[in-house]
Amino acid sequence: MKKILFFCLVLCFTFTQNTFASAVEYQLAWPGMLPDNKIYKLKVLRNKIIERMIIGPVKKIEFDLLMADKTIYASKLLVEKGEIDLALETVLKGENYYSILVQDYNHALLQNKKIPQELDRKITLAVIKHQAVFKELGGKVDGKNRETFQIVNNFSKINYNFIVGLRTQD
């Protein structure tokens, strides 16, 4: 009996470690041009045009996730460059993309669209990575700036909890 219990504990520990390791391996998409670039507004315009062209609800969720990843990564790069104010503005936009993802996820389910399991997995891993970035960036700044990253982290948790709620209704 002790051997079986030990084996079960080893399996549980291994599964937990593998799940955590997967989360750490999630790579945010490279943002390319940063908001401090003079022609960044052209990139934003291009992204808005692309967004309007997306018809399928699942493709829209994938786009929202990509934009959230890129924007959050951009905020990290901006903090590293010392452009804290712009990083704060950018991180808020990044989490806003994730909020839009939540809305689009809900719309897809209301339209009886099936969310692919791999996309659901990426959404979960992304949130873990996003929150790790928010905490990291909060540790690199002080005062109200740190508070902003904490607020964004809290919004991230709320957004993800909403998705979890939608999944359980499915």
GUVO-443756 format. One record per residue (C-alpha): x, y, z. Coordinates in nm, 3 decimals, decimal comma. Each point is the difference from the previous one (the first is absolute). Layout:
# residues N
<<X Y Z>>
...
END
This chain:
# residues 170
<<0,000 0,000 0,000>>
<<0,285 0,239 0,083>>
<<0,158 -0,067 -0,339>>
<<-0,324 0,089 -0,179>>
<<-0,038 0,319 0,202>>
<<0,362 0,094 -0,070>>
<<-0,049 -0,070 -0,371>>
<<-0,312 0,221 -0,008>>
<<0,186 0,282 0,176>>
<<0,287 -0,025 -0,248>>
<<-0,246 0,012 -0,291>>
<<-0,179 0,303 0,148>>
<<0,329 0,179 0,062>>
<<0,122 -0,078 -0,351>>
<<-0,324 0,122 -0,157>>
<<0,008 0,321 0,204>>
<<0,364 0,065 -0,090>>
<<-0,063 -0,066 -0,369>>
<<-0,296 0,237 -0,001>>
<<0,206 0,272 0,168>>
<<0,293 -0,060 -0,232>>
<<-0,232 0,041 -0,300>>
<<-0,116 0,333 0,134>>
<<0,355 0,123 0,033>>
<<0,072 -0,107 -0,358>>
<<-0,279 0,217 -0,145>>
<<0,160 0,261 -0,223>>
<<-0,157 0,338 -0,052>>
<<-0,010 0,107 -0,363>>
<<0,269 0,247 -0,102>>
<<-0,164 0,344 -0,022>>
<<0,212 0,132 -0,284>>
<<-0,025 0,377 -0,011>>
<<-0,047 0,159 0,343>>
<<-0,235 0,288 0,084>>
<<0,293 0,240 0,030>>
<<0,064 -0,031 -0,376>>
<<-0,110 0,296 -0,215>>
<<-0,197 -0,217 -0,242>>
<<-0,160 -0,222 0,265>>
<<-0,342 0,149 -0,081>>
<<0,021 -0,163 -0,345>>
<<0,044 -0,338 0,170>>
<<-0,304 0,068 0,218>>
<<-0,203 0,094 -0,309>>
<<0,111 -0,318 -0,177>>
<<-0,101 -0,209 0,302>>
<<-0,344 0,163 0,013>>
<<-0,053 -0,079 -0,369>>
<<0,105 -0,361 0,054>>
<<-0,229 -0,027 0,301>>
<<-0,299 0,123 -0,204>>
<<0,071 -0,257 -0,270>>
<<-0,020 -0,296 0,237>>
<<-0,336 -0,172 -0,033>>
<<0,024 -0,322 0,199>>
<<-0,046 0,028 0,378>>
<<0,280 -0,248 0,076>>
<<0,240 0,187 -0,231>>
<<-0,097 0,321 0,180>>
<<0,091 -0,158 0,336>>
<<0,336 -0,107 -0,143>>
<<0,060 0,355 -0,125>>
<<-0,095 0,149 0,338>>
<<0,246 -0,232 0,174>>
<<0,277 0,088 -0,245>>
<<-0,061 0,372 0,051>>
<<-0,009 -0,037 0,379>>
<<0,327 -0,195 -0,006>>
<<0,174 0,251 -0,228>>
<<-0,119 0,302 0,194>>
<<0,090 -0,142 0,341>>
<<0,344 -0,097 -0,131>>
<<0,037 0,353 -0,141>>
<<-0,069 0,142 0,346>>
<<0,277 -0,219 0,140>>
<<0,244 0,127 -0,262>>
<<-0,102 0,358 0,073>>
<<0,066 -0,044 0,373>>
<<0,343 -0,138 -0,088>>
<<0,062 0,312 -0,211>>
<<-0,105 0,219 0,293>>
<<-0,315 0,129 -0,169>>
<<-0,223 -0,069 0,299>>
<<-0,294 0,228 -0,084>>
<<-0,031 -0,145 -0,349>>
<<0,039 -0,351 0,143>>
<<-0,290 0,061 0,238>>
<<-0,222 0,122 -0,282>>
<<0,102 -0,298 -0,211>>
<<-0,058 -0,262 0,269>>
<<-0,353 0,134 0,053>>
<<-0,063 -0,040 -0,373>>
<<0,140 -0,352 0,014>>
<<-0,239 -0,105 0,273>>
<<-0,280 0,173 -0,190>>
<<0,070 -0,235 -0,292>>
<<-0,039 -0,289 0,242>>
<<-0,332 0,150 0,118>>
<<-0,113 0,010 -0,363>>
<<0,110 -0,364 -0,028>>
<<-0,232 -0,085 0,290>>
<<-0,291 0,173 -0,175>>
<<0,075 -0,177 -0,328>>
<<0,032 -0,333 0,184>>
<<-0,347 0,057 0,145>>
<<-0,143 0,095 -0,342>>
<<0,151 -0,312 -0,156>>
<<-0,163 -0,220 0,262>>
<<-0,333 0,181 -0,046>>
<<0,026 -0,081 -0,372>>
<<0,057 -0,366 0,096>>
<<0,356 0,009 -0,138>>
<<0,242 -0,253 0,145>>
<<0,317 0,150 0,145>>
<<0,288 -0,231 -0,097>>
<<0,165 -0,165 0,298>>
<<0,344 0,125 -0,106>>
<<-0,126 0,360 -0,013>>
<<-0,155 -0,041 0,346>>
<<0,336 -0,128 0,124>>
<<0,182 0,297 -0,155>>
<<-0,245 0,241 0,162>>
<<0,075 -0,152 0,340>>
<<0,377 -0,004 -0,051>>
<<-0,009 0,357 -0,129>>
<<-0,177 0,127 0,311>>
<<0,260 -0,166 0,222>>
<<0,277 0,160 -0,206>>
<<-0,173 0,340 -0,007>>
<<-0,037 0,002 0,377>>
<<0,364 -0,098 0,043>>
<<0,100 0,294 -0,222>>
<<-0,226 0,237 0,196>>
<<0,162 -0,109 0,326>>
<<0,348 0,026 -0,148>>
<<-0,063 0,349 -0,133>>
<<-0,161 0,107 0,326>>
<<0,321 -0,098 0,172>>
<<0,203 0,224 -0,231>>
<<-0,194 0,319 0,070>>
<<-0,124 0,174 0,313>>
<<-0,290 0,196 0,143>>
<<-0,304 0,058 -0,220>>
<<0,171 -0,176 -0,288>>
<<0,025 -0,321 0,202>>
<<-0,364 0,043 0,101>>
<<-0,103 0,020 -0,368>>
<<0,167 -0,333 -0,075>>
<<-0,176 -0,151 0,304>>
<<-0,335 0,133 -0,125>>
<<0,062 -0,146 -0,346>>
<<0,090 -0,332 0,163>>
<<-0,330 0,006 0,190>>
<<-0,191 0,070 -0,323>>
<<0,181 -0,293 -0,156>>
<<-0,121 -0,228 0,278>>
<<-0,358 0,127 -0,038>>
<<0,010 -0,052 -0,377>>
<<0,133 -0,351 0,031>>
<<-0,251 -0,092 0,271>>
<<-0,274 0,110 -0,238>>
<<0,134 -0,236 -0,267>>
<<0,015 -0,283 0,254>>
<<-0,364 0,072 0,082>>
<<-0,089 -0,018 -0,368>>
<<0,180 -0,330 -0,035>>
<<-0,196 -0,155 0,285>>
<<-0,330 0,104 -0,162>>
<<0,101 -0,181 -0,318>>
END
